[in-house]
């Protein structure tokens, strides 16, 4: 047992290292200028490309989750990390819409292999030694590590874009993705998580999805999570156009991304403390939805540097971490052999919502960015007012 515990500790630290490297995306701080200045696209076209990306993730989410359940989470993570390295090199090599679409497809396939498999491997490693109750703490810390990777990469990417062009951050991001693959290769996977008890591929998909579909509590938690997460997604796409219109130089964009990341780290690493501050998990979830809405509405009504920072703190900090907290509550309802597929099914709901929202919100943003912010801000407000989550679902 002592040897197993040492292996689990080793897996946890490797998981942190992998999470950091796969999140070290140098382009994130100049993402919108890459499309609008380098690619010459409108915000509507940018969101159409994102719908293309999300559509492929939506179509590939459950099949790749089943691959993780059947062949092993380690294999799935390796495929995802190597695939991202290839995708980013392709994306940054040519200024062409067809190339962008190819790059988005490769990235979607790779992220679908990663989705669900990373947390499933971690949770089953903890469960093997009876430490699954620590999953919420570790998942929160891992999310903080992920955000640290983005926060450190963003200013470096802005600097690289200024020195060598807006496409270079994409190409350079292939390096940490390859390092992430090396880390995965050294990880040990729990024996019981390497297969799905001989089930056929299609059967794994069907049973994993049906388990989620027929589980009322999971459905309620998932819908609540998806609505707020879909709104918070637009923080990443709107803060950079807001900075451009406020006259902020491109060099500083990455530092605003770092502000967003620092706030996310503080929140994600203190889920348990925040539950105590707010009084209960249910109250924390309700208020995090409200604060997300307030961030959108404030910057929509009065866009300036102060409200942009407030937007990043409230809508970004609380909105972008909230789904991770809800995933921690969901884990205890899901059997180990179906964990990757069920988590992929839940992520798939968010993908589907974004397929519909992206072009709609992008079109509105081309007409009026402030109106688009108001429309998006209504979504978390509705969750605050009408979410059906009960206290018993979280205990």
N, C-alpha and C positions, 0 to 999 in steps of 0.2 A: 504493500500500500504506500510506503514511503517513496518508493521509486515512481509509482504512478503519480503521486502528488507533485514530485519534482518535475515529471513530464508535463503535468498540467500547468505548473508555474511557468515552465519554459514555453508552453503553447501560448499562454496569456501574453507574455512579453513579446513573443514573435508576432502575435496578433496585433499588438500595439504598433510594432515596427512596420508591419505590412499596411496597417490602416494609415499610418503617417505617410508612407511613400506613395500609396495609391491616390492620396489626396493632394500630393505635391504638384498641383496643376498650375504652371507658371502663367498660363493665359487668362486665368479667371478674373484678374483685375483689369484687363483690357478687352474683355470678350465682346461687348457691344461695339466699341470702336473698330475691332477687327472686322466685324460684319459691315458696319456702316461706312467706315473710312477706307479700309483695305479692300473689302468686298463690294462696296458701292450699293448695299442693299437698304431697303426701307425697314422700319420696325415690323411692318406687316409681313414682309418677305422673311425677315429673321424668324418670326414666330411660325411661319409656314414650314421653314426648315426644321424648327424644333418639333413641330407636329409630326413631320416625317420621322424624325429621330424617336419620338415618344411612341409613334405607331409601331415601329419595329421592336422597341423594348416591350410594348404591350403584347405583340404577337409572340415574342420569344421568351417572355418572363416565365411562364409555367413550364414549357418544354425544357428550358435550361435548368430550372429548379428540379425537375425530375431527373435530369442527368446528374445533378449533385447528389440527389437521394440514392440513385442507382450505382453510379460509378465512384462516388466519393466527393466530399466537399473540397478536398485538396485539389483534385483534378479540375474541378470547376473553377476554383480560384486561379490556378495556373493558366488555364485557357483565357480567363478574363484579363489577367495582368498582361500577358503577351499580346493579346488582341488590342488592348488600349495603346500599347507602344506603337504597334503598326498603324492604328487609326490616326494617331496624332501626327505621325510623320506624313501620312497621306494628306491629312487636312492642311498642314502647313506648307506643302510643297508647291501647290498650284492655286492661283487665284481664278477659280472657275466654279460655277454653281454645280455642274455635274460632279466635280471632285468633292465639293462640300457634301453632297448627298451620299457619295460613296463613303466618305469619312464618317458621316453620321451613322450610316448603317453598320460599319465596323465597330464604332464606339457603342452603339446600341446592343449589338451581339455580345460584346465584351462585358458591358455593364450588367446585362441579363445573366451572364454566367456568375458574376460577383454577387448579384442581389440575392439576399437570403442565405447564401451558402456560407458567408463569413460568420454571421451571427449563429447559424445552426451549428457550425463546427465548434465555436466557442462554447455554446450552451451545452452541447453533448459532452464536451471535454470536462466541463464543470460537473455535470450530472454523474459522470462515471465515478467521481469520488464523493458524491453527495454534497456538492457545493453549489448547486444550482440557485440557491437563494442569494448568492453573490452576483448573479447575472446582471441585475439592475445597476449595481454599482460599477461593474466592469464595463457594461455597455455604455453607460454614461461617460466613463473615463475614456473609452475608446472613441466615442464621438468627439470628446474634447481633443484627443490626440489628432483625429482627422481634421478638425477645425484648425489646430495648430499648424498642420501641414499646409493647409490652404492659406492661412494667415502669413506664414513665412514666405510662401511662394509668390503671393500676389505682388508685393513691392519689387521683388527680384524680376518678376515678369514685366512690370511696368518699365523698369530700368532696361531690360533686354529689348523691349519693344522700341524704346527711344533710341537705343544704340544701333540695333540691327534690323528693325522693321517689325511690324505688327504680327507677322507670321512666325517669327523665330520662337516666341514662347511656346507655340504648339509643338514645334520640332524638338525643342529642348526637353519638353515634358516626357518624351519617350524614355529618357534616362532613368528617372525615378520609377517608372512603370516596370522596366526590366529588373531593377533592384528589388522591387516588390515581388516579382516572380521568383527571384532567388530565395527570398525569405520564406515564401510559401513552400518551396521545395524542401526546406529544412524542417518544416512543421510535422508533428506527429498527429495523425487522425485517430480518434477513438475507434476501436475495432467494430463496434456495433453500428457505427455510422457509415461504414464503407459500402453498404449495399441496402437494398430494400426488400430483404427476405425473399429474393428470387422473383419478385413481382415483375410483370411485363411493364415496359415503358409506358404504354398508354394507360395501363391500370394505375400506375403511380400518379399520373396526371389527374385522372378521373377521381380517385379517392382523395387525393390531397385537396382538390378544388371543392369536392362535395362536402368534405369535412368542414371547410370554412363556410360554405353556403348554408349548411344546415345548423350551424352553431350560432344561436341568437346573440349571445354576448359578444363573440368575435365580430359579428356583423355590425353591431352597434358601435363598438370601439373603433372598428375600421372606418366606417362612414364618417364618424366624428373626426378621426385623424386625417382622412383624405381631404375633407373640405378645407380645413385650416391649412394643411400642408400645400394644397394646390394654390391657395391664395399667397402664401408666404413665398412660393416659388418665384413669383414676379418681383420680389425684392431684388433678386440678383439681376434681373433684366431691366429694371426701371431706375435703380439708383445711379447708374452710369449716364443715361440720358439726362437725368436731373442735374448731375454734376456738370455735364457739357453745357446745359442751358444756363447754369449759374456761373459759367466762365472759369471753372476750375481746370488748371492745366492737366494734360494726360498723365504726366509723371506722378501726380498725387493720387490717381485713381486706386492704385494698389494699396495705398495707406488707408483709404476709406474702407476697402475690403478687409483690411486688418482690424479696423475698429469693429466691423461686423463680427469677425471671427472671435475677437476677445470677448465680446458680450455673449456669443454662443457658448464659448468655453466655460465662462463663469456660470451660465445657466445649466448647461449639460452636466457639469461636474458637481452640481449641487441639487440634483433632483430631490433627494431625501430631505435635505435641509429646507428646500422650498415648500415641500409638503407640510412640514411642521410650521413654517411661517404663515402659510395660507390657512392652515387648520385641518386640511384633509386633501387627499388626491383629487376628489371631485371639484372642490373649490379652486384648486390650482389649475385644473384643466379649463374651467369656465373662465377664470380671469386671464389665463394665457391667451385664450381666444379673443377676449375683449381687448387686451393690450395690442394684439396683432392688428385688430380693426382700427384702433385709435392711431397707430402708426401710419397706416395708409391714409386715413381721413385727414390727419393734420397736414401731411405734406401735399395732399391734393388741394386743400383749401388755401394754404400759404406756403408755396415752395420757396425755400431759401436754405442756406447752409445749416442753420440751426434745426429746421424741421427735417432736413435730409438725415442729419445725425440721429435725430429722434426716431425717424423712420427705420434706420438701421438697428437701433437699440431695441425698439418695441416690436415692430413687425418682423425684423430679421432675428433678433435674439430669442424671442419667445416663439414666434411662428415656425422658424426653421428647426428648432430643437424638439418641438412638441410631439412629433410623430415617433421619435426615438423613445420618449417616455411612454407613450402608449404601446409601443412594441414590447417594452419591458413587462407591461401588465398582461399582454397577450400570450407570452411564452408559456405560462403555466397551464394554459388550456390546450396546448398542441402536443400530440405524441411525437417522440423523437424521430421516428421513421418517416414522418410526414412534415417535419418542421420546415425544411427548405422550400418544399412545394407550397405549403400554406402561406408562409411569409411572402413568397413570390406572388401568390394569388392576391394578397392584400396590396402589395406594391402595384400590381397590375391595375387595380381600381383607380389609383392615383394617376397612372399613365393614361388610362382611358379618359379621365376627367380633363387632363391637360391636352389630349388630342383635340377635344372640342373647344377648350378655352383659348388655346394659343392663338389661332388665327383671328378669333373673335376679339380678344383683348388687343392683339397686335394691330388690327384694323382701327379700333377705337383710338389706340395710342398715336397712330399716324395723324388722326384728326385732332385729338386733344389728349395729351399725356395726363393732364389733371383729371379729366373725365374717366379715363381708364383706371386711374388710381382709386377714384371713388367707387367705381363698379366692383373692383376687386375687393375693396375694403368692406363691402356689404357681406361677403361670404362668411368671414369669421364672426361678424356681428350676429348673423343668423344662428351660428353655432352657439354663441354665448346665450342667446335668447331661447333657443328651442332644443338644445342637445338632450337626447333621452338617456344619457349615461346616469346610472344609479350608483350610489355608494357601494352597494354589495358587489357590483361588477369589478371593483378595483381592490377588494380585500381578499 
